[in-house]
């Protein structure tokens, strides 16, 4: 979804409301990203602000099971026509006004790209299905997950976790305690 800067500036009060509903590339979304965005133009550039949300399908990094997570992302992007960086020292503290983007040379704001970047950055890097995550799945010697034959407590390690056991070997006595 692209919006022309000239179209935005010719809109009443130089404002435009956009309902956004699209899939984000590269993420496993169950539902498309939806939300309402406000586009504002002024003498120095443009601003895109609003809120978008979606439902993601993630895999827990601890128990390896899939789970769903609702994601709500605030968007507040500023675009400036002429960014002059000459004479500005490189080794200085960044201020709030320093986080701006240049207006595209073609005069078109790509709303889909703005939303894509915001949702991608808001996606968790460490996925955990919850506070009560059971941890790695345990299987018995027969390979049945979560069950033990004959009421025994000795279970085999899931093949995906087997190599970790070699890092921290235990005595037979410590394993049964």
C-alpha positions as CSV (number, residue, x, y, z in Angstrom):
1,X,0.0,0.0,0.0
2,X,1.6,3.2,-1.2
3,X,0.5,6.8,-0.5
4,X,1.6,9.8,-2.5
5,X,3.0,12.7,-0.4
6,X,1.3,15.1,-2.9
7,X,-2.0,13.4,-2.3
8,X,-1.5,13.6,1.4
9,X,-0.7,17.3,1.3
10,X,-3.8,18.0,-0.8
11,X,-6.1,16.1,1.6
12,X,-8.3,18.2,4.0
13,X,-6.1,19.4,6.9
14,X,-3.3,17.4,5.4
15,X,-4.5,14.3,7.2
16,X,-5.5,10.9,6.0
17,X,-6.8,7.8,7.8
18,X,-5.9,4.4,6.4
19,X,-7.3,1.0,7.4
20,X,-4.5,-1.5,7.1
21,X,-5.1,-5.2,6.4
22,X,-2.3,-7.2,4.8
23,X,-0.1,-10.3,5.4
24,X,3.5,-9.6,6.6
25,X,6.2,-11.4,4.5
26,X,8.6,-13.5,6.4
27,X,6.5,-14.1,9.5
28,X,4.2,-17.0,10.4
29,X,1.0,-15.0,11.0
30,X,-2.3,-16.8,11.5
31,X,-4.2,-13.6,10.7
32,X,-3.3,-10.7,8.5
33,X,-1.9,-7.6,10.2
34,X,-4.8,-5.1,10.8
35,X,-5.0,-1.6,12.2
36,X,-5.8,2.0,11.7
37,X,-3.1,4.5,10.8
38,X,-3.1,8.3,10.6
39,X,-0.9,10.0,8.0
40,X,-0.1,13.7,8.7
41,X,1.8,16.1,6.4
42,X,3.5,19.3,7.5
43,X,6.1,21.7,6.1
44,X,9.0,19.5,7.1
45,X,7.7,16.1,6.0
46,X,5.2,13.5,7.1
47,X,4.3,11.3,10.0
48,X,2.7,7.8,10.1
49,X,1.1,6.9,13.5
50,X,-1.3,4.3,14.8
51,X,-1.6,0.8,16.1
52,X,-1.6,-2.6,14.3
53,X,-2.1,-6.1,15.6
54,X,-1.9,-9.7,14.5
55,X,-1.8,-13.2,15.7
56,X,1.6,-15.0,15.4
57,X,2.3,-18.8,15.4
58,X,5.6,-19.3,17.2
59,X,7.6,-22.2,18.5
60,X,8.6,-22.3,22.1
61,X,12.4,-22.2,22.5
62,X,12.2,-24.3,25.7
63,X,9.6,-27.1,25.0
64,X,9.7,-26.9,21.1
65,X,5.9,-26.9,20.9
66,X,4.0,-24.3,18.8
67,X,1.9,-21.7,20.4
68,X,-0.1,-18.6,19.4
69,X,0.8,-15.0,20.6
70,X,-1.3,-11.9,20.1
71,X,1.0,-9.0,19.0
72,X,0.0,-5.3,19.2
73,X,2.4,-2.8,17.8
74,X,2.4,1.0,18.1
75,X,3.7,2.8,15.0
76,X,5.1,6.3,15.1
77,X,7.4,7.1,12.1
78,X,8.6,10.5,11.1
79,X,9.8,11.3,7.6
80,X,11.8,14.5,6.9
81,X,12.3,16.1,3.5
82,X,15.9,17.3,3.8
83,X,18.1,15.6,6.4
84,X,21.3,17.6,6.7
85,X,24.0,15.6,8.5
86,X,26.9,17.9,7.6
87,X,28.6,19.5,10.5
88,X,26.9,17.1,13.0
89,X,29.5,15.2,15.1
90,X,29.3,11.4,14.8
91,X,30.2,10.8,18.4
92,X,27.3,12.6,20.2
93,X,24.3,11.5,22.2
94,X,21.2,10.8,20.1
95,X,18.1,12.8,20.8
96,X,14.4,12.0,20.2
97,X,14.4,14.1,17.1
98,X,17.3,12.2,15.6
99,X,15.1,9.1,14.8
100,X,13.7,10.1,11.5
101,X,13.7,8.7,8.0
102,X,14.2,10.7,4.7
103,X,11.2,11.1,2.5
104,X,11.4,8.8,-0.5
105,X,12.7,10.5,-3.6
106,X,9.8,9.2,-5.6
107,X,7.3,10.9,-3.3
108,X,5.5,7.7,-2.3
109,X,5.3,6.4,1.3
110,X,5.2,2.6,1.4
111,X,2.9,1.9,4.3
112,X,3.3,-1.9,3.9
113,X,7.1,-1.6,4.4
114,X,6.6,0.6,7.5
115,X,4.2,-1.9,9.1
116,X,6.4,-4.9,8.1
117,X,9.5,-3.4,9.8
118,X,7.5,-2.5,13.0
119,X,6.0,-6.0,13.3
120,X,9.2,-7.7,12.6
121,X,11.1,-5.7,15.2
122,X,8.3,-6.3,17.8
123,X,8.3,-10.1,17.3
124,X,10.0,-11.8,20.3
125,X,13.5,-13.1,19.7
126,X,13.2,-15.6,22.5
127,X,9.9,-17.4,22.3
128,X,8.4,-18.9,25.5
129,X,4.9,-20.4,25.6
130,X,4.3,-19.3,29.1
131,X,5.4,-19.3,32.8
132,X,4.2,-22.9,33.1
133,X,6.3,-24.2,30.2
134,X,7.0,-27.9,30.9
135,X,10.5,-27.8,29.3
136,X,11.9,-30.3,26.9
137,X,9.6,-33.2,26.0
138,X,10.6,-36.5,27.7
139,X,10.1,-39.8,26.0
140,X,10.4,-43.4,27.3
141,X,12.5,-46.0,25.8
142,X,9.7,-47.1,23.4
143,X,9.6,-43.5,22.1
144,X,6.1,-42.6,23.5
145,X,6.1,-39.1,24.7
146,X,5.1,-38.5,28.3
147,X,4.4,-42.1,29.3
148,X,6.4,-44.6,31.2
149,X,5.7,-48.3,31.0
150,X,5.3,-50.3,34.2
151,X,5.3,-47.2,36.4
152,X,9.1,-46.8,36.1
153,X,10.6,-43.4,36.5
154,X,13.6,-43.8,34.1
155,X,12.9,-42.2,30.8
156,X,14.9,-41.8,27.6
157,X,16.0,-38.4,26.5
158,X,14.3,-36.8,23.5
159,X,16.8,-37.3,20.5
160,X,16.9,-33.6,19.9
161,X,18.3,-33.0,23.4
162,X,20.6,-36.1,23.6
163,X,23.8,-34.3,22.7
164,X,23.3,-31.8,25.6
165,X,23.5,-34.8,28.1
166,X,27.1,-35.4,27.0
167,X,28.1,-31.9,28.1
168,X,27.0,-32.5,31.7
169,X,27.4,-36.2,32.5
170,X,25.9,-37.5,35.8
171,X,26.6,-40.4,38.0
172,X,24.0,-43.2,38.1
173,X,23.6,-42.3,41.8
174,X,22.9,-38.6,41.1
175,X,20.4,-39.5,38.4
176,X,18.3,-41.6,40.7
177,X,18.2,-39.2,43.6
